[in-house]
Amino acid sequence: MNPSRAAIFAALFSLFAVSVVSAQDVALTSRDGKVEIIGTLLGFDGEFYRVETKFGELTIDGSGVLCDGPGCPSLTNYVAEVIFSGSSVMAETLLPALVEGFARENGLNADRTEQAEARYQYELSDSGTGLVVGRFIFLASNTDQGFADLLSNQADMVLASREIRPEERNRAYEAGMGDMTGRNRARVLALDAMVPVVALDNPLDRISTPELAQVFAGKITNWADIGGADAPIALHLSAVGSGLAQAVEDRLLGPGKLTLTKDITRHARSSIMVQGVADDPFAIGIARFAEAGKVRALTLTGDCGFSLQADRRSIKTEDYPLNSPMFLYLPVRRLPKLAREFLVFTSGPQAQLEIRRSGFVDQTPEHIGLDTQGDRLANAIRTAGEEIPLEELQRMIDVLEPMQRLTTSFRFETGSTRPDAQSRANVTQLALALGAGRYDGKQLMFVGFSDGQGPASGNQRIALKRAKSVRDAVLKLADSADLEQVRIAVDAFGEAMPMACDDSNWGRQVNRRVEVWVR
């Protein structure tokens, strides 16, 4: 940490020393005086102390002990304080909308004050009494810094615009923070996608995913090689360490075992990068769907003729192959009641409205009728052959025509049967909807599809197995649902309705999916 950053943190923690208390020795003594625990106070959530002792980190019920020492918090005038650190695009756009929506729904005032550059806080107070009940402090930097702050006990939650990397997961586990990829540790707050963008006066309107990867790996350097003008390609990307740039490495270049070329103009913010692309007719960048208003997003295509464009529905269903969800990561430890209530709010219907208003894609399920899926049906007809006979296509239409597809879909990690991060969130969402009785009196069908690699009969079996595994995962979590009120079915059509070309890892991953249809 550089000196200026250290000074800022010192100033912050001298002002706000409850949720993440600066290192101070305290003594916690049982009320009968027989037990005394001495250590460094790491946090207090209004009910429990979190103390680093010679025995390791301990969590102690505050009602059973007396606290002595300069770091002891006030028990009578407790104010919940939570520090969020990480992605600037989340801290500057998404979280303010959610905090303000949470305050309105709970009868609170939310007063924002700037602490320093890219650092601010919301003070939450009761709108009737004016009593301060909490402070949410935001450190807007990048995803890398967010995980670093969490590991050093300088933050309570990480705002991450990419999925946690294996080395970060291992360090957090070794630090006693639990498995950060667990269901209650990793939350998808909102959906977004990485979209290739060009200036409005650039004539190119589409590019294949493999070509896009080769462009940013420096393998393709002239627009003429991908159907454009004879001119060098100028590459633009957000800063090293930003979640967007790292997602490009992980999701776009990773499957092809490529690395980013060094010949890239970097920008401190993705919004600044978008403006740089807009000003240069020979530039290309990768932006967030939520920020691509000033430029034209290119359609992703393939040699087989399929095309995929980023829009709200294709991002929700993960039919678009370069999805990039917005994550909230938190360690295995108690948070103040106010913070827990905020987390509950973020998955509710009002939060989904706030997410959509802020430019991101919400997670509210939508219904898509078969009559609006002409492109998918055209793909099915175009690719049908000896292994996918007309009779199987007719069976698929007969089964699906009276139903509607939910945007709640499930896809899998590369080379694995484990659902990817967005799909794991979808498992929880669908289970909660079942528990709330949202599908009582209806039929839910889990429908498996596969890529076209290998024999069609084998792909059919694999697709059916995946559909059953997703069904089982949802039903396992839906322990409060009255399943006698819902008809649950499973079917599979293998490679009968591809979404993308099978000539790339990206296309095959898009095609391997489980959809949910409702009637």
RODO-2510 file (C-alpha; in nm, 4 decimals, decimal comma):
residues 519
     n   res          X          Y          Z
     1     m     0,0000     0,0000     0,0000
     2     n     0,1418     0,3405    -0,0942
     3     p     0,1794     0,6184     0,1698
     4     s    -0,1114     0,8299     0,0456
     5     r    -0,3450     0,5321     0,0506
     6     a    -0,2290     0,4369     0,3994
     7     a    -0,2962     0,7918     0,5166
     8     i    -0,6481     0,7858     0,3756
     9     f    -0,7241     0,4572     0,5478
    10     a    -0,5842     0,5905     0,8749
    11     a    -0,8132     0,8902     0,8520
    12     l    -1,1140     0,6749     0,7704
    13     f    -1,0634     0,4358     1,0557
    14     s    -1,0026     0,7103     1,3084
    15     l    -1,3498     0,8372     1,2243
    16     f    -1,5238     0,5030     1,1825
    17     a    -1,4064     0,2436     1,4313
    18     v    -1,6904    -0,0025     1,4831
    19     s    -1,7432    -0,2437     1,1941
    20     v    -1,3763    -0,2517     1,0990
    21     v    -1,1983    -0,1294     1,4105
    22     s    -0,8351    -0,0221     1,3969
    23     a    -0,6152    -0,2658     1,5888
    24     q    -0,6693    -0,2023     1,9592
    25     d    -0,6349    -0,4340     2,2563
    26     v    -0,9506    -0,5113     2,4509
    27     a    -1,0308    -0,7354     2,7448
    28     l    -1,3626    -0,9217     2,7423
    29     t    -1,4572    -1,0470     3,0880
    30     s    -1,7491    -1,2763     3,1726
    31     r    -2,0043    -1,1166     3,4036
    32     d    -1,9020    -1,3451     3,6901
    33     g    -1,5375    -1,2434     3,6400
    34     k    -1,4158    -1,6003     3,5974
    35     v    -1,3185    -1,5822     3,2268
    36     e    -1,1138    -1,3121     3,0574
    37     i    -1,0217    -1,2953     2,6903
    38     i    -0,7600    -1,0466     2,5756
    39     g    -0,7041    -0,9680     2,2104
    40     t    -0,7354    -0,7244     1,9237
    41     l    -1,0892    -0,6135     1,8453
    42     l    -1,1560    -0,6785     1,4758
    43     g    -1,5225    -0,5876     1,4672
    44     f    -1,8546    -0,5535     1,6480
    45     d    -2,1927    -0,6021     1,4830
    46     g    -2,4113    -0,4691     1,7634
    47     e    -2,4448    -0,8125     1,9202
    48     f    -2,1161    -1,0012     1,8841
    49     y    -1,7491    -0,9070     1,9245
    50     r    -1,4947    -1,0402     1,6768
    51     v    -1,1525    -1,0618     1,8452
    52     e    -0,8114    -1,1841     1,7298
    53     t    -0,6561    -1,3748     2,0215
    54     k    -0,3642    -1,6095     2,0769
    55     f    -0,6135    -1,8900     2,0152
    56     g    -0,7109    -1,7458     1,6780
    57     e    -1,0119    -1,5349     1,5770
    58     l    -1,3075    -1,5705     1,8178
    59     t    -1,6674    -1,4485     1,7949
    60     i    -1,8140    -1,3709     2,1381
    61     d    -2,1704    -1,2843     2,2394
    62     g    -2,1622    -0,9295     2,3750
    63     s    -2,4498    -0,9928     2,6175
    64     g    -2,2349    -1,2274     2,8256
    65     v    -1,9204    -1,0185     2,8668
    66     l    -1,7985    -0,6767     2,9750
    67     c    -1,5565    -0,4957     2,7437
    68     d    -1,2622    -0,2930     2,8728
    69     g    -1,0172    -0,1028     2,6560
    70     p    -0,9956     0,1955     2,4185
    71     g    -1,1446    -0,0011     2,1279
    72     c    -1,4649    -0,0991     2,3103
    73     p    -1,7743     0,0198     2,1199
    74     s    -2,0814     0,1791     2,2717
    75     l    -2,3572    -0,0740     2,3383
    76     t    -2,6304     0,1835     2,3887
    77     n    -2,5682     0,4121     2,0899
    78     y    -2,4514     0,1483     1,8438
    79     v    -2,4316     0,2559     1,4795
    80     a    -2,3797    -0,0207     1,2250
    81     e    -2,0886     0,0483     0,9935
    82     v    -2,0040    -0,1550     0,6861
    83     i    -1,7197    -0,0964     0,4422
    84     f    -1,7551    -0,1994     0,0770
    85     s    -1,4441    -0,2032    -0,1419
    86     g    -1,3804    -0,2866    -0,5053
    87     s    -1,5163    -0,2233    -0,8535
    88     s    -1,5565     0,1447    -0,9309
    89     v    -1,8426     0,0901    -1,1775
    90     m    -2,0379    -0,0868    -0,9036
    91     a    -1,9462     0,1608    -0,6309
    92     e    -2,0245     0,4641    -0,8460
    93     t    -2,3443     0,3488    -1,0177
    94     l    -2,5008     0,0257    -0,8940
    95     l    -2,4580     0,0450    -0,5154
    96     p    -2,5816     0,4045    -0,4742
    97     a    -2,9056     0,3060    -0,6479
    98     l    -2,9450     0,0031    -0,4210
    99     v    -2,8612     0,1897    -0,0987
   100     e    -3,1033     0,4710    -0,1773
   101     g    -3,3756     0,2205    -0,2726
   102     f    -3,3138     0,0274     0,0502
   103     a    -3,3429     0,3486     0,2531
   104     r    -3,6730     0,4484     0,0882
   105     e    -3,8238     0,1042     0,1471
   106     n    -3,7281     0,1084     0,5159
   107     g    -3,8223     0,4648     0,6088
   108     l    -3,4631     0,5849     0,6299
   109     n    -3,2850     0,8952     0,5078
   110     a    -2,9693     0,8277     0,3073
   111     d    -2,7283     1,1229     0,3189
   112     r    -2,4207     1,0915     0,0988
   113     t    -2,0944     1,2667     0,1819
   114     e    -1,7651     1,2488    -0,0039
   115     q    -1,4748     1,1320     0,2129
   116     a    -1,1924     1,1642    -0,0392
   117     e    -1,1328     1,0927    -0,4054
   118     a    -1,3424     0,7859    -0,5002
   119     r    -1,4377     0,7358    -0,1334
   120     y    -1,7735     0,8253     0,0104
   121     q    -2,0268     0,7191     0,2710
   122     y    -2,4015     0,6984     0,3125
   123     e    -2,5277     0,7851     0,6584
   124     l    -2,8618     0,6154     0,7197
   125     s    -3,0952     0,7707     0,9739
   126     d    -3,4528     0,7149     1,0854
   127     s    -3,6710     0,9574     0,8890
   128     g    -3,8955     1,0126     1,1922
   129     t    -3,6513     1,0529     1,4796
   130     g    -3,3370     1,1483     1,2889
   131     l    -3,1448     0,8845     1,4850
   132     v    -2,8435     0,7542     1,2886
   133     v    -2,8660     0,3741     1,2513
   134     g    -2,5850     0,2993     1,0109
   135     r    -2,3066     0,4117     0,7815
   136     f    -2,2201     0,2386     0,4542
   137     i    -1,8681     0,3353     0,3462
   138     f    -1,7532     0,2805    -0,0125
   139     l    -1,3949     0,2563    -0,1376
   140     a    -1,4145     0,2714    -0,5164
   141     s    -1,1050     0,1285    -0,6835
   142     n    -1,1012    -0,2069    -0,8638
   143     t    -1,1783    -0,5709    -0,7975
   144     d    -0,8157    -0,6578    -0,7158
   145     q    -0,8004    -0,3914    -0,4450
   146     g    -1,1358    -0,5008    -0,3067
   147     f    -1,0075    -0,8531    -0,2369
   148     a    -0,6840    -0,7110    -0,0942
   149     d    -0,8807    -0,4887     0,1448
   150     l    -1,0970    -0,7801     0,2569
   151     l    -0,7949    -0,9997     0,3274
   152     s    -0,6333    -0,7235     0,5343
   153     n    -0,9541    -0,6647     0,7373
   154     q    -1,0017    -0,3198     0,5827
   155     a    -1,3352    -0,4066     0,4216
   156     d    -1,6423    -0,6134     0,5025
   157     m    -1,7589    -0,6887     0,1470
   158     v    -1,5968    -0,6964    -0,1972
   159     l    -1,7600    -0,5384    -0,5021
   160     a    -1,6334    -0,7547    -0,7878
   161     s    -1,7027    -0,7075    -1,1570
   162     r    -1,5578    -1,0518    -1,2273
   163     e    -1,5624    -1,3891    -1,0584
   164     i    -1,3118    -1,4555    -0,7804
   165     r    -0,9879    -1,6101    -0,9087
   166     p    -0,8480    -1,9369    -0,7668
   167     e    -0,5537    -1,7690    -0,5920
   168     e    -0,7853    -1,5185    -0,4203
   169     r    -1,0175    -1,7983    -0,3142
   170     n    -0,7250    -1,9918    -0,1648
   171     r    -0,5888    -1,6895     0,0244
   172     a    -0,9305    -1,6118     0,1696
   173     y    -0,9751    -1,9718     0,2804
   174     e    -0,6319    -1,9754     0,4441
   175     a    -0,7208    -1,6504     0,6248
   176     g    -1,0217    -1,8207     0,7841
   177     m    -1,2811    -1,6472     0,5651
   178     g    -1,4379    -1,9687     0,4357
   179     d    -1,5051    -2,0704     0,0768
   180     m    -1,5810    -1,7442    -0,1013
   181     t    -1,7537    -1,9314    -0,3846
   182     g    -2,0139    -2,0800    -0,1480
   183     r    -2,3817    -2,0026    -0,1913
   184     n    -2,3950    -1,7561     0,0978
   185     r    -2,0527    -1,6048     0,0295
   186     a    -2,0857    -1,5104    -0,3384
   187     r    -2,3923    -1,3198    -0,4537
   188     v    -2,4781    -1,1998    -0,8023
   189     l    -2,6134    -0,8468    -0,7526
   190     a    -2,6829    -0,7638    -1,1165
   191     l    -2,6142    -0,8920    -1,4654
   192     d    -2,3962    -0,7363    -1,7314
   193     a    -2,1974    -0,8431    -2,0350
   194     m    -1,8777    -0,7639    -2,2208
   195     v    -1,9556    -0,6229    -2,5642
   196     p    -1,7132    -0,5355    -2,8450
   197     v    -1,7715    -0,1734    -2,9430
   198     v    -1,6635     0,0524    -3,2309
   199     a    -1,7267     0,4132    -3,3268
   200     l    -2,0615     0,4891    -3,4893
   201     d    -1,8923     0,5696    -3,8231
   202     n    -1,7048     0,2365    -3,8328
   203     p    -1,8788     0,0265    -4,1040
   204     l    -1,8189    -0,3086    -3,9312
   205     d    -2,1271    -0,4443    -3,7547
   206     r    -2,0265    -0,7991    -3,6538
   207     i    -1,7309    -1,0102    -3,5500
   208     s    -1,6857    -1,3727    -3,4477
   209     t    -1,5825    -1,4504    -3,0913
   210     p    -1,2606    -1,6268    -3,2005
   211     e    -1,1729    -1,3253    -3,4188
   212     l    -1,2372    -1,0905    -3,1276
   213     a    -1,0040    -1,2927    -2,9086
   214     q    -0,7338    -1,2893    -3,1763
   215     v    -0,7712    -0,9131    -3,2164
   216     f    -0,7031    -0,8508    -2,8466
   217     a    -0,4237    -1,1075    -2,8479
   218     g    -0,2531    -0,9108    -3,1286
   219     k    -0,2935    -1,1938    -3,3819
   220     i    -0,5210    -0,9843    -3,6062
   221     t    -0,4018    -0,6254    -3,6460
   222     n    -0,5784    -0,4885    -3,9575
   223     w    -0,9473    -0,4210    -4,0088
   224     a    -0,9262    -0,5694    -4,3598
   225     d    -0,8672    -0,9151    -4,2065
   226     i    -1,2146    -0,9118    -4,0497
   227     g    -1,4112    -0,7430    -4,3273
   228     g    -1,3321    -0,3778    -4,2569
   229     a    -1,1204    -0,1058    -4,4127
   230     d    -0,7482    -0,1436    -4,4798
   231     a    -0,6311     0,0255    -4,1597
   232     p    -0,4568    -0,0800    -3,8385
   233     i    -0,6810    -0,1719    -3,5464
   234     a    -0,6436     0,0501    -3,2391
   235     l    -0,7190    -0,1457    -2,9206
   236     h    -0,8743     0,0091    -2,6104
   237     l    -0,9410    -0,1495    -2,2726
   238     s    -0,9900    -0,0447    -1,9115
   239     a    -0,6987    -0,0368    -1,6695
   240     v    -0,4879    -0,3334    -1,5625
   241     g    -0,6436    -0,4735    -1,2445
   242     s    -0,9965    -0,3661    -1,3350
   243     g    -1,2588    -0,6385    -1,3206
   244     l    -1,3598    -0,5766    -1,6822
   245     a    -1,0066    -0,6173    -1,8164
   246     q    -0,9562    -0,9307    -1,6080
   247     a    -1,2890    -1,0732    -1,7253
   248     v    -1,1683    -1,0217    -2,0826
   249     e    -0,8603    -1,2288    -1,9995
   250     d    -1,0565    -1,4990    -1,8190
   251     r    -1,3697    -1,5281    -2,0342
   252     l    -1,2594    -1,4188    -2,3838
   253     l    -0,8930    -1,5120    -2,4150
   254     g    -0,8752    -1,7940    -2,1607
   255     p    -1,0686    -2,0589    -2,3576
   256     g    -0,8343    -2,0133    -2,6546
   257     k    -0,5210    -2,0093    -2,4332
   258     l    -0,4394    -1,6583    -2,5587
   259     t    -0,2896    -1,3621    -2,3741
   260     l    -0,3562    -0,9910    -2,4140
   261     t    -0,1219    -0,8027    -2,6424
   262     k     0,0693    -0,5174    -2,4804
   263     d    -0,0258    -0,2822    -2,7641
   264     i    -0,3454    -0,1625    -2,5945
   265     t    -0,4453     0,1869    -2,4847
   266     r    -0,5581     0,1585    -2,1236
   267     h    -0,8094     0,3821    -1,9484
   268     a    -0,8678     0,4445    -1,5777
   269     r    -1,2436     0,3974    -1,6187
   270     s    -1,4394     0,1922    -1,8703
   271     s    -1,6631     0,4947    -1,9328
   272     i    -1,3514     0,6898    -2,0419
   273     m    -1,2501     0,3975    -2,2624
   274     v    -1,5894     0,4086    -2,4368
   275     q    -1,5354     0,7766    -2,5179
   276     g    -1,1888     0,6964    -2,6582
   277     v    -1,3428     0,4405    -2,8940
   278     a    -1,6209     0,6794    -2,9939
   279     d    -1,3601     0,9372    -3,1028
   280     d    -1,1590     0,6984    -3,3251
   281     p    -1,3170     0,5300    -3,6326
   282     f    -1,0403     0,2658    -3,6333
   283     a    -1,0666     0,1749    -3,2642
   284     i    -1,2259    -0,1237    -3,0970
   285     g    -1,2837    -0,1746    -2,7267
   286     i    -1,4652    -0,4082    -2,4944
   287     a    -1,7183    -0,2271    -2,2815
   288     r    -1,9882    -0,3155    -2,0391
   289     f    -2,3369    -0,3493    -2,1827
   290     a    -2,4484    -0,0887    -1,9281
   291     e    -2,2001     0,1688    -2,0663
   292     a    -2,2194     0,1158    -2,4423
   293     g    -2,4525     0,4047    -2,5233
   294     k    -2,2108     0,6301    -2,7196
   295     v    -2,0757     0,3550    -2,9467
   296     r    -2,2078     0,0659    -3,1536
   297     a    -2,1970    -0,2817    -3,0068
   298     l    -2,0892    -0,5481    -3,2566
   299     t    -2,2960    -0,8614    -3,3034
   300     l    -2,1074    -1,1832    -3,2278
   301     t    -2,1276    -1,4310    -3,5132
   302     g    -1,9652    -1,7472    -3,6426
   303     d    -1,8764    -1,9289    -3,9647
   304     c    -2,1944    -2,1368    -3,9426
   305     g    -2,4122    -1,8276    -3,9771
   306     f    -2,5459    -1,7979    -3,6200
   307     s    -2,5385    -1,4556    -3,4572
   308     l    -2,5803    -1,3379    -3,1001
   309     q    -2,6401    -0,9821    -2,9857
   310     a    -2,6247    -0,8539    -2,6307
   311     d    -2,9618    -0,7409    -2,5001
   312     r    -3,1499    -0,7748    -2,1759
   313     r    -3,2985    -1,1153    -2,2543
   314     s    -2,9873    -1,2724    -2,4065
   315     i    -2,7874    -1,1616    -2,1016
   316     k    -3,0462    -1,3012    -1,8596
   317     t    -3,0578    -1,6352    -2,0376
   318     e    -2,6785    -1,6432    -2,0919
   319     d    -2,7471    -1,7055    -2,4597
   320     y    -2,4962    -1,4237    -2,5131
   321     p    -2,1571    -1,5916    -2,4539
   322     l    -1,9645    -1,3091    -2,2833
   323     n    -2,1753    -1,2454    -1,9768
   324     s    -2,0039    -1,0679    -1,6874
   325     p    -2,2168    -1,0591    -1,3700
   326     m    -2,1646    -0,8107    -1,0872
   327     f    -2,0692    -0,9955    -0,7664
   328     l    -2,0756    -0,9225    -0,3970
   329     y    -1,8348    -1,1390    -0,1933
   330     l    -1,8422    -1,1613     0,1844
   331     p    -1,6470    -1,3757     0,4309
   332     v    -1,7771    -1,6233     0,6898
   333     r    -1,8524    -1,3825     0,9704
   334     r    -2,1511    -1,2049     1,1156
   335     l    -2,2528    -0,8729     0,9702
   336     p    -2,4598    -0,6077     1,1521
   337     k    -2,8361    -0,6570     1,1338
   338     l    -2,8705    -0,3527     0,9062
   339     a    -2,6215    -0,5041     0,6596
   340     r    -2,8058    -0,8363     0,6652
   341     e    -3,1312    -0,6560     0,5907
   342     f    -2,9632    -0,4767     0,3010
   343     l    -2,8474    -0,8094     0,1558
   344     v    -3,2032    -0,9436     0,1713
   345     f    -3,3258    -0,6286    -0,0039
   346     t    -3,0792    -0,6683    -0,2926
   347     s    -3,2515    -0,9870    -0,4127
   348     g    -3,6056    -0,8484    -0,3832
   349     p    -3,8354    -0,6995    -0,6479
   350     q    -3,7716    -0,3340    -0,5584
   351     a    -3,3969    -0,3861    -0,5910
   352     q    -3,4477    -0,5318    -0,9390
   353     l    -3,6193    -0,2085    -1,0439
   354     e    -3,3287    -0,0050    -0,9067
   355     i    -3,0794    -0,2281    -1,0901
   356     r    -3,2604    -0,1783    -1,4183
   357     r    -3,2844     0,1987    -1,3708
   358     s    -2,9100     0,2177    -1,3095
   359     g    -2,8394     0,0624    -1,6519
   360     f    -2,7608    -0,2939    -1,5472
   361     v    -2,9652    -0,6046    -1,6215
   362     d    -3,1909    -0,7229    -1,3409
   363     q    -3,2576    -1,0852    -1,2498
   364     t    -3,6386    -1,0807    -1,2628
   365     p    -3,7496    -1,3860    -1,4654
   366     e    -3,9274    -1,3092    -1,7919
   367     h    -4,1364    -1,5366    -2,0120
   368     i    -4,0493    -1,5883    -2,3785
   369     g    -4,3122    -1,7483    -2,6023
   370     l    -4,2089    -1,9934    -2,8719
   371     d    -4,3590    -1,7602    -3,1337
   372     t    -4,0883    -1,4999    -3,0574
   373     q    -3,7999    -1,7443    -3,0950
   374     g    -3,7813    -1,7598    -3,4731
   375     d    -3,4017    -1,7382    -3,4853
   376     r    -3,3648    -2,0375    -3,2563
   377     l    -3,6084    -2,2434    -3,4593
   378     a    -3,4324    -2,1404    -3,7796
   379     n    -3,1053    -2,2609    -3,6296
   380     a    -3,2676    -2,5923    -3,5399
   381     i    -3,3921    -2,6439    -3,8959
   382     r    -3,0643    -2,5296    -4,0520
   383     t    -2,8542    -2,7768    -3,8534
   384     a    -3,0893    -3,0747    -3,8644
   385     g    -2,9562    -3,3798    -4,0458
   386     e    -2,9310    -3,7537    -4,0207
   387     e    -2,8686    -3,7488    -3,6459
   388     i    -3,1486    -3,4996    -3,5753
   389     p    -3,4399    -3,6253    -3,7847
   390     l    -3,7551    -3,4309    -3,8613
   391     e    -3,9475    -3,6424    -3,6111
   392     e    -3,7298    -3,5177    -3,3215
   393     l    -3,7784    -3,1543    -3,4243
   394     q    -4,1523    -3,2142    -3,4438
   395     r    -4,1479    -3,3714    -3,0973
   396     m    -3,9615    -3,0688    -2,9618
   397     i    -4,2187    -2,8295    -3,1102
   398     d    -4,5087    -3,0384    -2,9789
   399     v    -4,3631    -3,0336    -2,6263
   400     l    -4,2598    -2,6675    -2,6135
   401     e    -4,5288    -2,4921    -2,8180
   402     p    -4,7889    -2,4721    -2,5368
   403     m    -4,5234    -2,3464    -2,2918
   404     q    -4,3120    -2,0361    -2,2396
   405     r    -3,9405    -2,0250    -2,1769
   406     l    -3,8179    -1,8560    -1,8603
   407     t    -3,5123    -1,6349    -1,8879
   408     t    -3,3850    -1,8395    -1,5917
   409     s    -3,1359    -2,0725    -1,7622
   410     f    -2,8421    -2,2825    -1,6498
   411     r    -2,5009    -2,3168    -1,8080
   412     f    -2,1873    -2,4880    -1,6892
   413     e    -1,8242    -2,4095    -1,6206
   414     t    -1,5839    -2,5047    -1,8978
   415     g    -1,5111    -2,8778    -1,8893
   416     s    -1,7337    -2,9288    -1,5838
   417     t    -2,0837    -3,0307    -1,4821
   418     r    -2,0851    -2,7562    -1,2165
   419     p    -2,3190    -2,4655    -1,3002
   420     d    -2,1395    -2,1381    -1,3624
   421     a    -2,1686    -1,8436    -1,1228
   422     q    -2,4786    -1,6861    -1,2781
   423     s    -2,6484    -2,0256    -1,2974
   424     r    -2,5746    -2,0992    -0,9313
   425     a    -2,7544    -1,7749    -0,8485
   426     n    -3,0413    -1,8901    -1,0712
   427     v    -3,0698    -2,2151    -0,8730
   428     t    -3,1259    -2,0120    -0,5560
   429     q    -3,3690    -1,7732    -0,7242
   430     l    -3,5838    -2,0483    -0,8719
   431     a    -3,5870    -2,2373    -0,5395
   432     l    -3,7037    -1,9218    -0,3583
   433     a    -3,9754    -1,8662    -0,6200
   434     l    -4,0993    -2,2219    -0,5705
   435     g    -4,0970    -2,1715    -0,1935
   436     a    -4,3019    -1,8540    -0,2334
   437     g    -4,5666    -2,0442    -0,4308
   438     r    -4,5044    -1,8450    -0,7486
   439     y    -4,5500    -2,1537    -0,9680
   440     d    -4,8311    -2,3226    -0,7766
   441     g    -5,0809    -2,4728    -1,0192
   442     k    -4,8292    -2,4624    -1,3041
   443     q    -4,5913    -2,7031    -1,4741
   444     l    -4,2169    -2,6436    -1,4742
   445     m    -4,0103    -2,8391    -1,7232
   446     f    -3,6297    -2,8579    -1,7089
   447     v    -3,5132    -2,9046    -2,0696
   448     g    -3,1571    -3,0100    -2,1508
   449     f    -2,9617    -2,9186    -2,4647
   450     s    -2,6066    -3,0031    -2,5706
   451     d    -2,3404    -2,9080    -2,8210
   452     g    -2,2996    -3,1103    -3,1393
   453     q    -1,9692    -3,2778    -3,0561
   454     g    -1,9978    -3,6562    -3,0702
   455     p    -2,2941    -3,8852    -3,1459
   456     a    -2,6397    -3,7335    -3,1112
   457     s    -2,7621    -4,0218    -2,8936
   458     g    -2,4823    -3,9628    -2,6417
   459     n    -2,5495    -3,5891    -2,6394
   460     q    -2,9160    -3,6592    -2,5715
   461     r    -2,8254    -3,8655    -2,2648
   462     i    -2,5815    -3,6021    -2,1384
   463     a    -2,8408    -3,3263    -2,1832
   464     l    -3,1031    -3,5271    -1,9928
   465     k    -2,8564    -3,5965    -1,7115
   466     r    -2,7780    -3,2249    -1,6799
   467     a    -3,1476    -3,1370    -1,6752
   468     k    -3,2085    -3,3844    -1,3937
   469     s    -2,9107    -3,2552    -1,1942
   470     v    -3,0353    -2,8944    -1,2183
   471     r    -3,3862    -3,0029    -1,1205
   472     d    -3,2478    -3,1877    -0,8179
   473     a    -3,0361    -2,8888    -0,7118
   474     v    -3,3369    -2,6546    -0,7270
   475     l    -3,5671    -2,8925    -0,5393
   476     k    -3,3036    -2,9528    -0,2710
   477     l    -3,2982    -2,5810    -0,1907
   478     a    -3,6763    -2,5389    -0,2207
   479     d    -3,7359    -2,7060     0,1160
   480     s    -4,0287    -2,4770     0,2005
   481     a    -4,2121    -2,5384    -0,1286
   482     d    -4,5315    -2,7430    -0,1478
   483     l    -4,4223    -2,9518    -0,4439
   484     e    -4,7648    -3,1186    -0,4674
   485     q    -4,8855    -2,7840    -0,6060
   486     v    -4,6314    -2,7822    -0,8909
   487     r    -4,5873    -3,0324    -1,1713
   488     i    -4,2163    -3,0873    -1,2286
   489     a    -4,1016    -3,2493    -1,5534
   490     v    -3,7719    -3,3171    -1,7286
   491     d    -3,6950    -3,3604    -2,0985
   492     a    -3,3989    -3,3206    -2,3332
   493     f    -3,3440    -3,2541    -2,7012
   494     g    -2,9657    -3,2810    -2,7149
   495     e    -2,8173    -3,0878    -3,0034
   496     a    -3,1535    -3,0149    -3,1684
   497     m    -3,1627    -2,6372    -3,1028
   498     p    -2,8103    -2,4865    -3,1046
   499     m    -2,7592    -2,1249    -3,0046
   500     a    -2,4109    -2,0785    -3,1532
   501     c    -2,1523    -2,2419    -3,3761
   502     d    -1,9840    -2,5546    -3,2424
   503     d    -1,6508    -2,4527    -3,3976
   504     s    -1,5273    -2,2745    -3,0817
   505     n    -1,5188    -2,3284    -2,7063
   506     w    -1,7441    -2,0244    -2,6626
   507     g    -2,0088    -2,1618    -2,8968
   508     r    -2,0069    -2,5087    -2,7454
   509     q    -2,0414    -2,3654    -2,3959
   510     v    -2,3432    -2,1584    -2,5032
   511     n    -2,5057    -2,4678    -2,6537
   512     r    -2,4621    -2,6793    -2,3383
   513     r    -2,7507    -2,5572    -2,1257
   514     v    -3,0638    -2,6392    -1,9294
   515     e    -3,3647    -2,4205    -1,9951
   516     v    -3,6780    -2,3875    -1,7821
   517     w    -4,0171    -2,3833    -1,9515
   518     v    -4,3432    -2,3038    -1,7743
   519     r    -4,7065    -2,3760    -1,8483
***
